[in-house]
Amino acid sequence: MDPESFLPLPQATFHILLALIDEDRHGYAIILDIETRTGGKLRLSAGTLYRSIQRMAEQDLIVETDERPAAEFDDERRRYYRVTGLGRRAAKAEADRLLQLVDQARALGVIARGV
């Protein structure tokens, strides 16, 4: 599937993909990663997160993984998610799309060059 067919990605989807790019995470860890990376400007509710996760799994952007941390660092109720190759390509396509928008904003003087 063409990753550009997902564009523009919903904000929650893009942030979830970014949270999973470097490591598998469970739902609450995804929420915390997004909140930390955005300086608290984006706080996903559990409902938004899990609806997004369900849709993203159906689209093959992420998968639930059976790999788990050591038992002393885990809670058996947690589900862990991993980004797929398609999910990585979709995240890159969205990042490229956003960069193009920033370049257009610079060219129009909306934001200063070098910002």
MOZI-V451814 format. One record per pair of residues at least 24 apart in sequence whose ideal C-beta (glycine too) atoms are under 7 Angstrom apart, sorted by the first residue. I is the first residue (numbers start at 1). J is the second residue. Records with the same first field share a line. If there is no record, write none. Layout:
I->J + J
This chain:
1->86
3->86 + 89 + 90 + 93
4->93
6->90
7->93 + 94 + 97
8->94 + 97
9->90 + 94
12->44 + 48 + 52
13->52 + 56
14->91 + 94
15->42
16->52 + 53 + 56
17->61 + 83 + 87 + 90 + 91
18->91
20->62 + 81 + 82 + 83
21->83 + 88 + 91
24->65 + 67 + 80 + 81 + 82
25->80 + 81
26->78 + 79 + 80
27->79
53->81
60->84 + 86
61->86 + 87 + 90
62->87
